[in-house]
Structure formats: structure tokens, C-alpha cells
Amino acid sequence: MLITLGWLLVIGLTFAFGYWLGRDDAVKALAGVGALQAEVGHLSEEVARAREERVRLERAHQMDREAKRQAQASLADLQRERLDLIKRVSYLQRLVRDDQAGIVEVKELLLREGSEPGSVRFEMLLSQLVPQEERTRGRVSVSVVLSRDGEQETLSLDALPGSSPAEVLIDFEHFQAISGEIVLPEGAEFEQFIVDIQPEGASMARSSEGFLWPDEPGDACSPSPLVEPTERVEPEAVE
């Protein structure tokens, strides 16, 4: 009996000691889990703040880019308006100097992608700079300045297969819309869009306007006018 009671006492003490050790380990484990959960919560907050900061920076960057784009677009519009005013003043000075009554100008010009790859659609509006009582008649010739193999050449639309006719007759009282398509030759890049206007009658002055070709015409764009275009050779025609 004494031996049995002794073993039972040993077993009981062992069990109690094991329970005490297990309970202590459980408490420590729970404390560790709590600390880890707190650390995870802290890290989650840091990640959330970092995401918010990234979103804020991305929005700020996007707003800066949009503001820059709008500023560049406004600057381009102002530049076009300035060049257009300079052109008109030059035309008026020419009319006074040569004692002529009127001149036809390109009021608006739009370029857009054409129906075929490598083609460009143009739409322009002609009007009288100084309104006249009689109708304006004459012809308009369209040509382009191309860059090919490092050299520039001026070509009539008639020399570009697939393009619209280079010459169009004009007959209007207030304005006339003209449209057409230009097919880009292989290996060539457009540089300028040239419009030569020859009205009938000695009282109307001849005019020639050049426009810088935009880098990317896109859906629709208004190219910048050349106030003082450089000298160019007469456009080549189809033989």
C-alpha cells in the first residue's frame, strides 16, 4: 500500500508539474500570439497608409500631367492664333501696298487619319479676308513638302498615287469647304501642307499658305501656320 501510494503521489506530482509547465507555456504562447496579432495590425495599418500615399501620389502625378497637357494645348492654340494674326496683318499690308481689294485665306484646316494606312484626310475652309460684294472664283492647288532619304521635295497631290486631285475650283460668296485625302509615299515623311490660291480678277490677290505637319495627326488636329514659309520649288506633276 505504501509503495502504491508512493507511486500515486509521484504520478500526481508529475501530472501537476506537467500541467503547470503546460499552462505556463500556453500563457506564453497566447502572449506571443497577441504580440504577433498587434504587430500584424500595425503592419496592416502601415500598408494601408502606404497604399493611400501611393494613390495620392499617382493622382497628383496624373493631375500634373493633365495640367501640363492642358497648358501645352493652350500654348499651342495661342501660338496658332498669334501666327494667324501675323498672317492676316501681313495680308492686309500687302493689299494696301498693291492696291488690291481682297484676298482668300485658309480660315480653318483640320488633318485626321485617312481611310487607308499611310493616308491623311484634310478638311479646310476658305473665306475672304476682306468681305467682297461679288462672288470669289478661281482655283486652289494643294501640295506637300516631303522628306525622303534626308532630302526635301515639294510634290503636287497629282504626283502622289491614290491622293485626291491637286486642283479644285472655287466659287463662293462667303466661304467654301474643301476636303481630300493624301496618300503617304513609302519611305517618305510629311513636312508641310501647302495651299496655293489663285482667284480670278485683278482686284483679288494671289495667296499661298504653308502649315507645319504635326508629329501625330491623330483623330483631328489643326496644324500651325507658317507665317514666312521658306522658298520652295514648284510642285512636281505627273508626267
Secondary structure, 3 states (H helix, E strand, C coil): CHHHHHHHHHHHHHHHHHHHHHHHHHHHHHHHHHHHHHHHHHHHHHHHHHHHHHHHHHHHHHHHHHHHHHHHHHHHHHHHHHHHHHHHHHHHHHHHHHCCCEEEEEEEEEEEECCCCCEEEEEEEEEECCCCCCCEEEEEEEEEEEEECCEEEEEEHHHCCCCCCCEEEEEECCEEEEEEEEECCCCEEEEEEEEEEEECCCCEECEEEEEECCCCCCCCECCCEECCCCCCCCCECCC
